[in-house]
Amino acid sequence: MKRRVIDIEADSLIPTLIDVLVWYDIDTGEEYVWRYDENRSLELETEGVLFIGHNIIDFDVPAINQL
């Protein structure tokens, strides 16, 4: 199972825009940064991935799913 630390920055506590999404793979050291202004789609691999982060259950994951 892959283990990734994930964090987002959004425009508010009730987000309408994700400005930045960053993840770090604990096992490989790979980093990924997605920025809204780079005009590319956001694709997250979720199968077989354990996401780790602060407040991801109450904020990050719902915001990603909503937007």
N, CA, C and O atoms as a CHARMM CRD file, in Angstrom:
* protein
*
  268
    1    1 MET  N      0.84800  -1.18400   0.00000 PROA 1      0.00000
    2    1 MET  CA     0.00000   0.00000   0.00000 PROA 1      0.00000
    3    1 MET  C      0.88800   1.24000   0.00000 PROA 1      0.00000
    4    1 MET  O      1.85800   1.32300   0.75400 PROA 1      0.00000
    5    2 LYS  N      0.54900   2.18700  -0.84200 PROA 2      0.00000
    6    2 LYS  CA     1.27800   3.45500  -0.88700 PROA 2      0.00000
    7    2 LYS  C      0.83400   4.32500   0.28900 PROA 2      0.00000
    8    2 LYS  O     -0.33100   4.31100   0.68700 PROA 2      0.00000
    9    3 ARG  N      1.78800   5.08100   0.83300 PROA 3      0.00000
   10    3 ARG  CA     1.46900   5.99200   1.94000 PROA 3      0.00000
   11    3 ARG  C      1.83700   7.40300   1.49800 PROA 3      0.00000
   12    3 ARG  O      2.99500   7.68900   1.19400 PROA 3      0.00000
   13    4 ARG  N      0.83900   8.27900   1.46500 PROA 4      0.00000
   14    4 ARG  CA     1.06300   9.64400   1.00800 PROA 4      0.00000
   15    4 ARG  C      0.53900  10.66000   2.01000 PROA 4      0.00000
   16    4 ARG  O     -0.59600  10.58000   2.47800 PROA 4      0.00000
   17    5 VAL  N      1.39700  11.61000   2.32200 PROA 5      0.00000
   18    5 VAL  CA     0.99400  12.75800   3.13400 PROA 5      0.00000
   19    5 VAL  C      0.40400  13.76400   2.15500 PROA 5      0.00000
   20    5 VAL  O      1.01500  14.06600   1.13000 PROA 5      0.00000
   21    6 ILE  N     -0.77600  14.28100   2.46500 PROA 6      0.00000
   22    6 ILE  CA    -1.48000  15.16800   1.54300 PROA 6      0.00000
   23    6 ILE  C     -1.95500  16.41900   2.26500 PROA 6      0.00000
   24    6 ILE  O     -2.29100  16.37900   3.44800 PROA 6      0.00000
   25    7 ASP  N     -1.98000  17.53400   1.53400 PROA 7      0.00000
   26    7 ASP  CA    -2.50300  18.78800   2.08600 PROA 7      0.00000
   27    7 ASP  C     -3.01200  19.64800   0.93800 PROA 7      0.00000
   28    7 ASP  O     -2.47100  19.61600  -0.16700 PROA 7      0.00000
   29    8 ILE  N     -4.05300  20.41000   1.21500 PROA 8      0.00000
   30    8 ILE  CA    -4.55800  21.37200   0.23400 PROA 8      0.00000
   31    8 ILE  C     -4.61100  22.75100   0.86300 PROA 8      0.00000
   32    8 ILE  O     -4.67600  22.89700   2.08300 PROA 8      0.00000
   33    9 GLU  N     -4.58100  23.74100   0.01800 PROA 9      0.00000
   34    9 GLU  CA    -4.85600  25.12100   0.40400 PROA 9      0.00000
   35    9 GLU  C     -6.02800  25.57400  -0.44300 PROA 9      0.00000
   36    9 GLU  O     -6.02500  25.41300  -1.66300 PROA 9      0.00000
   37   10 ALA  N     -7.03100  26.14100   0.21100 PROA 10     0.00000
   38   10 ALA  CA    -8.24700  26.55300  -0.48000 PROA 10     0.00000
   39   10 ALA  C     -8.55800  28.01000  -0.17700 PROA 10     0.00000
   40   10 ALA  O     -7.89900  28.64900   0.64300 PROA 10     0.00000
   41   11 ASP  N     -9.58600  28.52400  -0.86300 PROA 11     0.00000
   42   11 ASP  CA    -9.92000  29.93900  -0.73700 PROA 11     0.00000
   43   11 ASP  C    -10.68300  30.29200   0.53600 PROA 11     0.00000
   44   11 ASP  O    -10.78900  31.46900   0.88200 PROA 11     0.00000
   45   12 SER  N    -11.21900  29.28800   1.24200 PROA 12     0.00000
   46   12 SER  CA   -11.93900  29.57400   2.48400 PROA 12     0.00000
   47   12 SER  C    -12.19400  28.26500   3.22800 PROA 12     0.00000
   48   12 SER  O    -11.84100  27.19000   2.74200 PROA 12     0.00000
   49   13 LEU  N    -12.80600  28.36100   4.40600 PROA 13     0.00000
   50   13 LEU  CA   -13.15500  27.16200   5.15800 PROA 13     0.00000
   51   13 LEU  C    -14.33600  26.42400   4.54100 PROA 13     0.00000
   52   13 LEU  O    -14.54200  25.23900   4.80500 PROA 13     0.00000
   53   14 ILE  N    -15.10300  27.12000   3.72400 PROA 14     0.00000
   54   14 ILE  CA   -16.13100  26.49400   2.89200 PROA 14     0.00000
   55   14 ILE  C    -15.67300  26.74500   1.45200 PROA 14     0.00000
   56   14 ILE  O    -16.12100  27.69500   0.81000 PROA 14     0.00000
   57   15 PRO  N    -14.78400  25.89400   0.95500 PROA 15     0.00000
   58   15 PRO  CA   -14.05400  26.21300  -0.27000 PROA 15     0.00000
   59   15 PRO  C    -14.89200  26.17500  -1.54100 PROA 15     0.00000
   60   15 PRO  O    -15.79000  25.34900  -1.70700 PROA 15     0.00000
   61   16 THR  N    -14.56400  27.09200  -2.41500 PROA 16     0.00000
   62   16 THR  CA   -15.10300  27.08700  -3.77300 PROA 16     0.00000
   63   16 THR  C    -13.97100  26.90700  -4.78000 PROA 16     0.00000
   64   16 THR  O    -14.21000  26.76100  -5.97900 PROA 16     0.00000
   65   17 LEU  N    -12.73100  26.91900  -4.27600 PROA 17     0.00000
   66   17 LEU  CA   -11.55100  26.80800  -5.12900 PROA 17     0.00000
   67   17 LEU  C    -10.39900  26.20100  -4.33500 PROA 17     0.00000
   68   17 LEU  O    -10.09900  26.64400  -3.22700 PROA 17     0.00000
   69   18 ILE  N     -9.76200  25.19400  -4.90100 PROA 18     0.00000
   70   18 ILE  CA    -8.53400  24.65800  -4.31400 PROA 18     0.00000
   71   18 ILE  C     -7.38500  25.34400  -5.03100 PROA 18     0.00000
   72   18 ILE  O     -7.23300  25.20700  -6.24500 PROA 18     0.00000
   73   19 ASP  N     -6.57700  26.08000  -4.28300 PROA 19     0.00000
   74   19 ASP  CA    -5.44300  26.79700  -4.87300 PROA 19     0.00000
   75   19 ASP  C     -4.24700  25.88000  -5.11100 PROA 19     0.00000
   76   19 ASP  O     -3.60600  25.94600  -6.16000 PROA 19     0.00000
   77   20 VAL  N     -3.95200  25.02900  -4.13800 PROA 20     0.00000
   78   20 VAL  CA    -2.77400  24.16500  -4.20600 PROA 20     0.00000
   79   20 VAL  C     -3.09300  22.81900  -3.55600 PROA 20     0.00000
   80   20 VAL  O     -3.75200  22.75600  -2.51900 PROA 20     0.00000
   81   21 LEU  N     -2.61400  21.75300  -4.18300 PROA 21     0.00000
   82   21 LEU  CA    -2.66400  20.43400  -3.59100 PROA 21     0.00000
   83   21 LEU  C     -1.25300  19.86300  -3.64900 PROA 21     0.00000
   84   21 LEU  O     -0.59800  19.90900  -4.69100 PROA 21     0.00000
   85   22 VAL  N     -0.79200  19.32700  -2.53000 PROA 22     0.00000
   86   22 VAL  CA     0.55900  18.76600  -2.45000 PROA 22     0.00000
   87   22 VAL  C      0.46600  17.39200  -1.80900 PROA 22     0.00000
   88   22 VAL  O     -0.24500  17.20600  -0.82100 PROA 22     0.00000
   89   23 TRP  N      1.18600  16.42700  -2.37600 PROA 23     0.00000
   90   23 TRP  CA     1.34300  15.17100  -1.67600 PROA 23     0.00000
   91   23 TRP  C      2.78200  14.72100  -1.72900 PROA 23     0.00000
   92   23 TRP  O      3.53900  15.06800  -2.63600 PROA 23     0.00000
   93   24 TYR  N      3.14300  13.92800  -0.71700 PROA 24     0.00000
   94   24 TYR  CA     4.49400  13.39400  -0.58000 PROA 24     0.00000
   95   24 TYR  C      4.38400  11.90400  -0.31500 PROA 24     0.00000
   96   24 TYR  O      3.70700  11.48900   0.62600 PROA 24     0.00000
   97   25 ASP  N      5.04600  11.09100  -1.13600 PROA 25     0.00000
   98   25 ASP  CA     5.04100   9.64300  -0.95900 PROA 25     0.00000
   99   25 ASP  C      6.12100   9.28000   0.06400 PROA 25     0.00000
  100   25 ASP  O      7.31100   9.47600  -0.18300 PROA 25     0.00000
  101   26 ILE  N      5.70000   8.75800   1.19700 PROA 26     0.00000
  102   26 ILE  CA     6.61700   8.44100   2.29000 PROA 26     0.00000
  103   26 ILE  C      7.65000   7.39300   1.86600 PROA 26     0.00000
  104   26 ILE  O      8.80700   7.46100   2.28000 PROA 26     0.00000
  105   27 ASP  N      7.24300   6.44400   1.05800 PROA 27     0.00000
  106   27 ASP  CA     8.11500   5.32300   0.72000 PROA 27     0.00000
  107   27 ASP  C      9.11800   5.64300  -0.39300 PROA 27     0.00000
  108   27 ASP  O     10.24300   5.14400  -0.37000 PROA 27     0.00000
  109   28 THR  N      8.72200   6.46300  -1.35900 PROA 28     0.00000
  110   28 THR  CA     9.60800   6.74400  -2.50100 PROA 28     0.00000
  111   28 THR  C     10.25400   8.12500  -2.44100 PROA 28     0.00000
  112   28 THR  O     11.24800   8.37700  -3.12200 PROA 28     0.00000
  113   29 GLY  N      9.69100   9.02100  -1.62600 PROA 29     0.00000
  114   29 GLY  CA    10.19500  10.39200  -1.56800 PROA 29     0.00000
  115   29 GLY  C      9.67300  11.26500  -2.69500 PROA 29     0.00000
  116   29 GLY  O     10.05600  12.42900  -2.81000 PROA 29     0.00000
  117   30 GLU  N      8.80000  10.71000  -3.53000 PROA 30     0.00000
  118   30 GLU  CA     8.22600  11.46700  -4.65200 PROA 30     0.00000
  119   30 GLU  C      7.30600  12.56800  -4.12900 PROA 30     0.00000
  120   30 GLU  O      6.52900  12.35300  -3.19800 PROA 30     0.00000
  121   31 GLU  N      7.40400  13.74100  -4.73600 PROA 31     0.00000
  122   31 GLU  CA     6.53800  14.86800  -4.38200 PROA 31     0.00000
  123   31 GLU  C      5.71200  15.25700  -5.59700 PROA 31     0.00000
  124   31 GLU  O      6.16200  15.13800  -6.73700 PROA 31     0.00000
  125   32 TYR  N      4.49500  15.72300  -5.33600 PROA 32     0.00000
  126   32 TYR  CA     3.61700  16.17500  -6.40100 PROA 32     0.00000
  127   32 TYR  C      2.98800  17.48700  -5.95300 PROA 32     0.00000
  128   32 TYR  O      2.47400  17.58200  -4.83900 PROA 32     0.00000
  129   33 VAL  N      3.02700  18.48600  -6.80500 PROA 33     0.00000
  130   33 VAL  CA     2.40100  19.77800  -6.50300 PROA 33     0.00000
  131   33 VAL  C      1.47900  20.12500  -7.65500 PROA 33     0.00000
  132   33 VAL  O      1.89000  20.12100  -8.81500 PROA 33     0.00000
  133   34 TRP  N      0.22800  20.42700  -7.32900 PROA 34     0.00000
  134   34 TRP  CA    -0.74500  20.87600  -8.32100 PROA 34     0.00000
  135   34 TRP  C     -1.19600  22.26800  -7.91700 PROA 34     0.00000
  136   34 TRP  O     -1.56600  22.50200  -6.76700 PROA 34     0.00000
  137   35 ARG  N     -1.16400  23.19200  -8.87300 PROA 35     0.00000
  138   35 ARG  CA    -1.62600  24.57000  -8.62400 PROA 35     0.00000
  139   35 ARG  C     -2.77300  24.88900  -9.57300 PROA 35     0.00000
  140   35 ARG  O     -2.75200  24.51700 -10.74700 PROA 35     0.00000
  141   36 TYR  N     -3.76400  25.57700  -9.04800 PROA 36     0.00000
  142   36 TYR  CA    -4.95400  25.91800  -9.83400 PROA 36     0.00000
  143   36 TYR  C     -4.59200  26.69300 -11.09300 PROA 36     0.00000
  144   36 TYR  O     -5.17100  26.45400 -12.15200 PROA 36     0.00000
  145   37 ASP  N     -3.64900  27.61000 -10.99300 PROA 37     0.00000
  146   37 ASP  CA    -3.33400  28.49200 -12.11900 PROA 37     0.00000
  147   37 ASP  C     -2.51000  27.82500 -13.22400 PROA 37     0.00000
  148   37 ASP  O     -2.19400  28.47300 -14.22100 PROA 37     0.00000
  149   38 GLU  N     -2.15900  26.55600 -13.06800 PROA 38     0.00000
  150   38 GLU  CA    -1.38200  25.86800 -14.09500 PROA 38     0.00000
  151   38 GLU  C     -2.24600  25.26300 -15.19300 PROA 38     0.00000
  152   38 GLU  O     -1.72200  24.68600 -16.14600 PROA 38     0.00000
  153   39 ASN  N     -3.55500  25.38800 -15.06900 PROA 39     0.00000
  154   39 ASN  CA    -4.47700  24.99200 -16.13000 PROA 39     0.00000
  155   39 ASN  C     -4.36200  23.51400 -16.50600 PROA 39     0.00000
  156   39 ASN  O     -4.41100  23.17200 -17.68800 PROA 39     0.00000
  157   40 ARG  N     -4.21100  22.64600 -15.52400 PROA 40     0.00000
  158   40 ARG  CA    -4.19800  21.21700 -15.80400 PROA 40     0.00000
  159   40 ARG  C     -5.16100  20.51600 -14.86500 PROA 40     0.00000
  160   40 ARG  O     -5.42000  20.99200 -13.76000 PROA 40     0.00000
  161   41 SER  N     -5.68200  19.40500 -15.29700 PROA 41     0.00000
  162   41 SER  CA    -6.66500  18.69500 -14.49100 PROA 41     0.00000
  163   41 SER  C     -6.00300  18.06300 -13.27600 PROA 41     0.00000
  164   41 SER  O     -4.80700  17.77000 -13.27400 PROA 41     0.00000
  165   42 LEU  N     -6.79500  17.86600 -12.26600 PROA 42     0.00000
  166   42 LEU  CA    -6.32900  17.26700 -11.01800 PROA 42     0.00000
  167   42 LEU  C     -6.75200  15.81100 -11.01100 PROA 42     0.00000
  168   42 LEU  O     -7.94300  15.50100 -11.01300 PROA 42     0.00000
  169   43 GLU  N     -5.77300  14.91900 -11.00200 PROA 43     0.00000
  170   43 GLU  CA    -6.05500  13.48900 -10.96800 PROA 43     0.00000
  171   43 GLU  C     -5.32600  12.87600  -9.78100 PROA 43     0.00000
  172   43 GLU  O     -4.10800  12.99800  -9.65000 PROA 43     0.00000
  173   44 LEU  N     -6.08700  12.22100  -8.92500 PROA 44     0.00000
  174   44 LEU  CA    -5.51200  11.58100  -7.74000 PROA 44     0.00000
  175   44 LEU  C     -5.73300  10.08000  -7.80400 PROA 44     0.00000
  176   44 LEU  O     -6.86000   9.62100  -7.98700 PROA 44     0.00000
  177   45 GLU  N     -4.66900   9.32200  -7.65400 PROA 45     0.00000
  178   45 GLU  CA    -4.78200   7.87900  -7.53300 PROA 45     0.00000
  179   45 GLU  C     -5.25700   7.58200  -6.11700 PROA 45     0.00000
  180   45 GLU  O     -4.64700   8.04700  -5.15500 PROA 45     0.00000
  181   46 THR  N     -6.32500   6.82100  -5.97400 PROA 46     0.00000
  182   46 THR  CA    -6.86200   6.53000  -4.64600 PROA 46     0.00000
  183   46 THR  C     -6.85900   5.03800  -4.31700 PROA 46     0.00000
  184   46 THR  O     -6.92800   4.67500  -3.14300 PROA 46     0.00000
  185   47 GLU  N     -6.78100   4.16600  -5.32200 PROA 47     0.00000
  186   47 GLU  CA    -6.76900   2.71900  -5.08800 PROA 47     0.00000
  187   47 GLU  C     -5.45400   2.32000  -4.42500 PROA 47     0.00000
  188   47 GLU  O     -4.38000   2.61900  -4.94800 PROA 47     0.00000
  189   48 GLY  N     -5.53100   1.65800  -3.29700 PROA 48     0.00000
  190   48 GLY  CA    -4.34200   1.16200  -2.61900 PROA 48     0.00000
  191   48 GLY  C     -3.45400   2.25900  -2.04300 PROA 48     0.00000
  192   48 GLY  O     -2.24400   2.07600  -1.90600 PROA 48     0.00000
  193   49 VAL  N     -4.05700   3.40100  -1.70600 PROA 49     0.00000
  194   49 VAL  CA    -3.28500   4.53100  -1.16000 PROA 49     0.00000
  195   49 VAL  C     -3.82500   4.87400   0.22600 PROA 49     0.00000
  196   49 VAL  O     -5.03300   5.02700   0.41200 PROA 49     0.00000
  197   50 LEU  N     -2.93300   4.99000   1.18100 PROA 50     0.00000
  198   50 LEU  CA    -3.27900   5.46900   2.51100 PROA 50     0.00000
  199   50 LEU  C     -2.89600   6.94100   2.57300 PROA 50     0.00000
  200   50 LEU  O     -1.71400   7.28100   2.52200 PROA 50     0.00000
  201   51 PHE  N     -3.89200   7.81000   2.68200 PROA 51     0.00000
  202   51 PHE  CA    -3.63600   9.24400   2.77200 PROA 51     0.00000
  203   51 PHE  C     -3.47600   9.63700   4.23200 PROA 51     0.00000
  204   51 PHE  O     -4.25100   9.21800   5.09200 PROA 51     0.00000
  205   52 ILE  N     -2.46400  10.44300   4.49700 PROA 52     0.00000
  206   52 ILE  CA    -2.15100  10.89500   5.84600 PROA 52     0.00000
  207   52 ILE  C     -2.12200  12.41100   5.83200 PROA 52     0.00000
  208   52 ILE  O     -1.54900  13.00800   4.92000 PROA 52     0.00000
  209   53 GLY  N     -2.72800  13.04500   6.82400 PROA 53     0.00000
  210   53 GLY  CA    -2.69100  14.49500   6.87300 PROA 53     0.00000
  211   53 GLY  C     -3.47100  15.03900   8.04500 PROA 53     0.00000
  212   53 GLY  O     -4.19700  14.31700   8.72900 PROA 53     0.00000
  213   54 HSD  N     -3.30400  16.33200   8.26000 PROA 54     0.00000
  214   54 HSD  CA    -4.01000  17.02000   9.32800 PROA 54     0.00000
  215   54 HSD  C     -5.37900  17.46000   8.81400 PROA 54     0.00000
  216   54 HSD  O     -5.47000  18.19100   7.82700 PROA 54     0.00000
  217   55 ASN  N     -6.42800  17.02100   9.47400 PROA 55     0.00000
  218   55 ASN  CA    -7.80700  17.41600   9.17700 PROA 55     0.00000
  219   55 ASN  C     -8.26100  16.99800   7.77400 PROA 55     0.00000
  220   55 ASN  O     -9.11700  17.65600   7.18300 PROA 55     0.00000
  221   56 ILE  N     -7.69600  15.91500   7.23900 PROA 56     0.00000
  222   56 ILE  CA    -8.09400  15.50700   5.88500 PROA 56     0.00000
  223   56 ILE  C     -9.50300  14.91900   5.85300 PROA 56     0.00000
  224   56 ILE  O    -10.17800  15.01200   4.82800 PROA 56     0.00000
  225   57 ILE  N     -9.95900  14.32100   6.94200 PROA 57     0.00000
  226   57 ILE  CA   -11.29600  13.72400   6.95400 PROA 57     0.00000
  227   57 ILE  C    -12.37600  14.80400   6.95500 PROA 57     0.00000
  228   57 ILE  O    -13.39300  14.66400   6.27500 PROA 57     0.00000
  229   58 ASP  N    -12.16400  15.87200   7.70800 PROA 58     0.00000
  230   58 ASP  CA   -13.18400  16.91900   7.82700 PROA 58     0.00000
  231   58 ASP  C    -13.04300  18.04600   6.81200 PROA 58     0.00000
  232   58 ASP  O    -13.99900  18.79200   6.60100 PROA 58     0.00000
  233   59 PHE  N    -11.87600  18.19400   6.17200 PROA 59     0.00000
  234   59 PHE  CA   -11.70800  19.32700   5.25900 PROA 59     0.00000
  235   59 PHE  C    -11.17400  18.91300   3.88500 PROA 59     0.00000
  236   59 PHE  O    -11.86700  19.07800   2.88100 PROA 59     0.00000
  237   60 ASP  N     -9.95600  18.38000   3.83000 PROA 60     0.00000
  238   60 ASP  CA    -9.29900  18.13600   2.54400 PROA 60     0.00000
  239   60 ASP  C    -10.08900  17.18800   1.63600 PROA 60     0.00000
  240   60 ASP  O    -10.39000  17.53000   0.49200 PROA 60     0.00000
  241   61 VAL  N    -10.42200  16.00200   2.14400 PROA 61     0.00000
  242   61 VAL  CA   -11.13200  15.01800   1.31500 PROA 61     0.00000
  243   61 VAL  C    -12.50600  15.52900   0.86800 PROA 61     0.00000
  244   61 VAL  O    -12.82700  15.41200  -0.31500 PROA 61     0.00000
  245   62 PRO  N    -13.33800  16.09500   1.76900 PROA 62     0.00000
  246   62 PRO  CA   -14.60800  16.63600   1.29300 PROA 62     0.00000
  247   62 PRO  C    -14.43400  17.75300   0.25700 PROA 62     0.00000
  248   62 PRO  O    -15.20800  17.83200  -0.69800 PROA 62     0.00000
  249   63 ALA  N    -13.43500  18.60800   0.43300 PROA 63     0.00000
  250   63 ALA  CA   -13.20900  19.68900  -0.52900 PROA 63     0.00000
  251   63 ALA  C    -12.79400  19.14300  -1.87500 PROA 63     0.00000
  252   63 ALA  O    -13.26400  19.62200  -2.90700 PROA 63     0.00000
  253   64 ILE  N    -11.91700  18.14500  -1.88900 PROA 64     0.00000
  254   64 ILE  CA   -11.49300  17.53400  -3.15100 PROA 64     0.00000
  255   64 ILE  C    -12.67900  16.86000  -3.83400 PROA 64     0.00000
  256   64 ILE  O    -12.86300  17.00600  -5.04300 PROA 64     0.00000
  257   65 ASN  N    -13.47500  16.13000  -3.07700 PROA 65     0.00000
  258   65 ASN  CA   -14.64200  15.45600  -3.65900 PROA 65     0.00000
  259   65 ASN  C    -15.68300  16.43800  -4.17000 PROA 65     0.00000
  260   65 ASN  O    -16.32000  16.18900  -5.19400 PROA 65     0.00000
  261   66 GLN  N    -15.86000  17.54400  -3.47500 PROA 66     0.00000
  262   66 GLN  CA   -16.86600  18.54000  -3.85800 PROA 66     0.00000
  263   66 GLN  C    -16.46700  19.29200  -5.12100 PROA 66     0.00000
  264   66 GLN  O    -17.29900  19.55800  -5.98900 PROA 66     0.00000
  265   67 LEU  N    -15.20100  19.62500  -5.21300 PROA 67     0.00000
  266   67 LEU  CA   -14.74200  20.45700  -6.32200 PROA 67     0.00000
  267   67 LEU  C    -14.17000  19.58800  -7.41300 PROA 67     0.00000
  268   67 LEU  O    -13.72600  20.10000  -8.44100 PROA 67     0.00000
